[in-house]
Amino acid sequence: MGDVVTEKDKEYEAEERKAAPGPDQAMSDRVNNRSLRPRSEAFKEFMRSGWADDEPDIEPLESSKFTPARLKALGAAFPGERLVIPAGSPKVRNNDCDYMFRPDTAFAYYTGLGVDYEAGAVLVLNPVDPDSPEAKAGQTHVPELFVAPRADNSTTDFFMNPHYGEYWVGPRAGLKEMTAMTGIETHDIAQLADALSKDVGSEAGAVRVRVMRETDPQITALVESVREANGAADPDRNAADDDKLHEFTSEARMVKDDYEIGEMRKAVAATKAGFDRLLSSLPGALDKPRSERILEGAFNAVSRELGNTVGYDSIVASGPHAPILHWMRNTGVVRTGDMLLVDAGVEVDSLYTADITRTFPTNGKFTDLQKRLYQAVLDSQQAGFEAAKPGATYSDIHHACMRVIAERLHDWGLLPVDVETSLSPEGQQHRRWLACGVAHHLGLDVHDCAQARFESYQGAPIRPGMIFTIEPGLYFREDDMLIPPEYRGIGIRIEDDVLMTEDGPEWISAGIPKQIEDVEAWMADRAAAAK
């Protein structure tokens, strides 16, 4: 990764830090200290010459056809105010190693940028003058992007800056490239402070600023300094304003446009390929140490081949791990005859993710008990799907799923009360074996739109264009003494992704088998393909 840093190098580093741009100074402090680089003027002069022209060919992103409508709706909700949406900065994994950068969801939604575009960038919506031609044309804001310019082979930063230099990180999109890709006018990040300060104040007619305050602490601090310098330091009001911006951007994503629906279909297709790879690896992984991780690795490899990465940490839970709702250590042994629960989704390059759960009999055939439990969950999911229609709510889906679960638990003699008593708010005994919810929005985040108000989410009618999961389950823990021994250590979840249309719900993930006979045939096919 690098060499020992000498005292002379530290002197050079101190000089470089003095010159580092404000938002990147902390990054410069940390990253620049990890590598020994030549400092002589002869070296710098030599490094600035002899390179081929590397001007990239940039095409507009497909998403750029859809972001103007999103930006227009956002601006209309906050007329006369400046809105600041950072991409965020890399997060430290340990010491001088960062996690792979993934931009903030709101930034990705309003810019249309995916993959790792662009750490440290900031989207700003500037209010237009009420008397301007733009205002007369119905425009409330002009969007602008602020990014670091390219540190290409014509610059010293090319080889001296390990954060932006293309010698270190490869080709990057700069100002021209970002403008071409997004259709949004793009400026040097060094101009951000002045741009944020323009016309800010607390008096009538002055501009107020809202920021997605939790995304990038450095940008939030910059906004706070602008507010304070211009007489608009009101912590309680500003925090409430910022929260309202976060809430609006979350609720805006509830109904997907045609581009988003297409990306979700791609994510589901890639996820099916990941399950295929996992099932092909299953026969060779059985009874091996940490075989859950063997299967996790198989799925996760596909997520990198066909997408950006996994949309969330994959759950690969065999036997007694399957009833653990969020088992993500994946350190267990996948044993012959156990039930294997896999909850995983591929995040494609646009950052939209699928969220699918399947439960498999590890030897390829369900036992009679496994069939009975599995079919109960499958029937519960179908009841939730049938309850989902335009105008229904998440509560309708929830209650439909729960009724089937309560009825089956009663039929098996596990409920200590009758079905209606258990389903009542005062009862809920069936929830011992299904304590979690059974549906959530899905999109750029696996639990999408999470900052939305209750009345806009759980209590709101489901509308065409919404994408969500239906995911009931039964979780019989190994240490549960209220159930027969043969039930203990079995966990089953079946989760699919659903698009609400004008005509009713559509299983986006219909191509991923889940009926008992289809699952067994799928497993046999993948096992044969692996030979």
Salt bridges, closest charged atoms under 4 A:
GLU7 OE2 - LYS10 NZ 3.55
ASP9 OD1 - ARG39 NE 3.72
GLU11 OE1 - LYS8 NZ 3.47
GLU13 OE2 - ARG37 NH2 3.50
GLU13 OE2 - ARG39 NH2 2.97
GLU16 OE1 - ARG37 NH2 3.72
GLU16 OE2 - ARG39 NH1 2.80
ASP29 OD1 - ARG17 NE 3.26
GLU41 OE2 - LYS44 NZ 3.98
ASP54 OD2 - ARG150 NH2 3.17
GLU55 OE2 - LYS176 NZ 2.78
GLU81 OE1 - ARG210 NE 2.48
ASP98 OD1 - ARG30 NH2 3.01
GLU118 OE2 - ARG172 NH2 2.54
GLU144 OE2 - HIS187 NE2 3.21
GLU166 OE2 - ARG150 NE 2.75
GLU177 OE2 - ARG150 NH1 3.76
GLU185 OE2 - HIS187 NE2 3.22
GLU224 OE2 - ARG213 NH2 3.12
GLU224 OE2 - ARG227 NH1 3.42
ASP241 OD2 - ARG208 NH2 3.45
ASP241 OD1 - ARG210 NH1 3.75
ASP241 OD2 - ARG237 NE 3.75
ASP242 OD2 - ARG213 NH1 2.41
ASP242 OD1 - ARG227 NH2 2.82
GLU247 OE2 - LYS244 NZ 2.84
GLU247 OE2 - ARG453 NE 3.47
GLU251 OE2 - ARG453 NE 2.77
ASP257 OD2 - ARG70 NH2 2.89
GLU263 OE2 - LYS266 NZ 2.81
ASP276 OD1 - LYS272 NZ 3.05
GLU292 OE2 - HIS321 ND1 2.89
GLU305 OE1 - ARG277 NH2 2.84
ASP343 OD2 - ARG493 NH2 2.96
GLU347 OE2 - ARG102 NH2 3.34
ASP355 OD2 - HIS440 NE2 3.10
ASP379 OD2 - ARG408 NH2 2.83
GLU407 OE2 - ARG403 NH1 3.87
GLU420 OE2 - ARG403 NH1 2.84
ASP445 OD2 - ARG253 NH2 3.62
ASP448 OD1 - ARG253 NH2 3.09
ASP448 OD2 - LYS256 NZ 2.95
GLU471 OE2 - HIS440 NE2 2.96
ASP479 OD1 - ARG477 NE 3.11
ASP480 OD1 - ARG432 NH2 2.83
GLU495 OE2 - HIS440 NE2 3.68
ASP496 OD1 - ARG358 NH2 2.71
ASP496 OD2 - LYS514 NZ 3.16
GLU506 OE2 - ARG265 NH1 2.86
GLU520 OE1 - LYS365 NZ 3.70
ASP525 OD2 - ARG526 NH1 3.99
